[in-house]
Amino acid sequence: MRRQQIMSMLAGLVLAAGSVLGAGPPAQAAAAGPAGERDVPPAEFGSDWHDPVTAAPPVTRPAGKSCDLTVASAQFRDFTPYRGSYAPPEGCGGNWSKVVLRLDGTVKGRQYDRLGHLAIGGVEVFRTSTPQPSPDGIAWSVEKDVTAYSDVLRRPQPVEMLIGNVVDDVHTGVIDVRVTLSFYPARGRTAPPGGVPDHVLPLDPAAPLTTPRNAERILAEVYATGSGGGCEEYWYLTVPDPAPYACKAGEGPYREVQIRVDGQLAGIAAPFPTVWTGGWSNPFLWYVIPGPRAFDVRPVQYDLTPFAALLNDGRPHRIEVSVAGVPAGQTGWSTPANLLVWQDEGRSVVTGALTRHEEGQLTNSAVYTSGSPHRLDTKGGHRLTAAGYLDTSHGRIATTVTRTVAHSSVHRWGEAENPDALKGAWTDRETVVSGRTTTRTHRTYTMDGETTLGAGDRLRTVLTLGDRAETAVLRDGRRTGWSRLDDVYEGDATYTAGVPRDQRHAVGTTAERYQFHGPRAPGGCHDRELRTVQGVLTEDRLRC
C-alpha cells in the first residue's frame, strides 16, 4: 500500500496522546500523571492511556526563589498567530543564572500533530510539535533552558506564537497552551558558566545583517525541520527517478543544512531525522513515549568565529540558510535562525582575517536496484574547514572549525510499497580549536524500521531510533570537560487500518532509555528507562 493511502487511512483515526515531554537536553517535559508501574495493561488499546513521558533528565534549576511570568496564553484553532507583549519581571534584576521556559497544554477530541514556535523580539526561542489527543483529552508540559536568550529578555519585546491547526467537523481538537518563564536571579557565582551571548540577533533571509564591530565569538543556530505533511516530512525515505516510489527527490534522501556568509559556505550540518507523533503511518507508537526531539526541536549550531573579522567591518552582510538535496522549487523545510554574538569588553573594534577556507566535494550516491524488494542504497558526505584569527584585547586568538557530515542508508520496499523498510545512519563530527582549547563533538543519529500491511489489513510498524553525542574539551591536550548522550527509542505497534476506532484492535509496546553522563548531567549521571504496553506505563527505572 502506498504511503499516501496509509496516511489517508490515518485521517479517520481518533488519535490520542498524553502529557507531551521534551526529548532531551536542553529541554524536557514533565509527565502529567503518575508513573503507573502497578497498572495492568489491557489486551489492546482503549479510549485513553497514560500521558506521554520522556526518559530525558529534567531541566536543573538553581536554589532560591524564581520570578515567574506568562508570556503567551492562547487557543489555536487555525493558523492565526497569538500576538502579545513581553516585559522583564519586576524586581528580578537583569542578570539571571538561569531562565526556564515551560509550555503547558491541553487538547481533546481528534487532531493531528502540529508544529509550533515561539518568538520573542523576532528571535525564535522555542520550536515544538504537539501530541495527538484522546477523546477524553490530554494535558502535557515541555520545559527548556532559554538562558542563552537573556539579551532578548532584558527589554520589552513583542511576542508571537503559532501552532498551526485545523478545526472542523472531523478534526475537533483545539490546542490550548500557556507558556511561562521562570527567572532565577544571579547571585555570587550562580551566573551561567561560560557566560551567555551579549547579543542575539534574528536572521532575516530577505535582509542583510550588521553585527557589533567587536565580536570575538559568533555562533549561528538554525531550527531546521522537514515538515508540513509533504514528502519532506519523510525526507529520509525519498527516492530518485526511476525508482517506483511515491516520494521523489531528484538526488535521493541526502540532506544537509548549510549556512553561508555573503555567498561563501560557512557551515554544514546533518539534520536530525525527527519522527513526529503520526510518523511511520502508526500513531500508536507515540501515544506515551514520543520519538527523540519530537517535542523539543533543538537547533543546529555552527561556530562562525572564523568569519568574525569579516562580520566586524561595520557593513551589512547576508547570512543565508539552505537545505541541500531538496528538489528545486519544493517546499517542506523551515529554517528560522539566530546569530549569537559575544563581544570583547576591552575593544570597540576587533580586527582579524579569515585565513583558510577548504570545502571538500559534496558526495551523494543514490543507487536504485529494481526487484522484489526494490532497493535504494545511499551514501553521501561533505567536509568543510574554516580558520581565522582575531586581535582581541587579550591577544591574538586563532580559531579553526572542521566539520564532516555523512549519511548512509538502505531503503527496501515491495510492490505498492508494502513492506517499506529503512536502515539509516547520519554522522556529524565537529572539531573547534580556539587558542589553547579544543572541543570535539561526534553526533550520530540512527533509524531502523519497517511498516507492513498484512492479512486483514493489519498494519504493523517496528522502529528503533537513536540520538547519540560525545563531546570532549581539551586545554593544552589535557581533558577539562566531557559529556556523553545515548537516547534510544524502540517501538512495535499494530492496528487494523481503514476501520472505525472500536474495530482497530490496536496493540503496541514502546521503550526509551536515555543515558546522559558528564558534568552537565544532574549529579553527573542520568540513566532512565521507560516501557509501555498498550498505552500503560509498565516500567520507570532510574539507574543513577
Disulfide bonds with the S-S distance in Angstrom:
Cys67-Cys92 2.20
Cys231-Cys247 2.21
Cys525-Cys544 1.70
